[in-house]
Amino acid sequence: MSKWNWFDSARAVGMEPEYQYIYRYTSRLLHATPTSFYTNSKNLEFTEMRLLLEYVYVRLLDVIDVVSDIAVRAEDKRGLIFD
């Protein structure tokens, strides 16, 4: 039985950039930094929260584009024009 490989799975479905982003982001969160040794905070730093929210925002814009394209095609099939 082979070990599950997320990278290969992401590449197989065309999501390698998303995998790379999430891998780098979570790696930075999990591995120690100099401040990790003198603080007990488990919360994300402001810059980390912003980075994650920017990623979510961009991906949501992608979802809106996909849904819009589907709506246009559906309307075109019915003979209606979608503005």
Phi, psi and omega in degrees: 000129181274154179285140178297133180236106183296323181298312179298321179294317179296318180296321182298331181252015176074028181241031180299318178299321178295318178300312182300318180298308183295321179298311180296318182296309182292328177298317178296326180288326187275328186272149185295144172238167179306324181288342180297336185275343180237015175223149179251016181289132177257359182278154176289146173289160180304316181296325178291318177298317181297316179301314180295315180294325176296319178297313179300317180300312180297318180292325177294323175298321176297318179297317179300318178299316180296314180297319178298316178298318178297318180296318179297314180297321179294318178293320179298321179296328180273358179084013179257155178258129181255120179266000000 
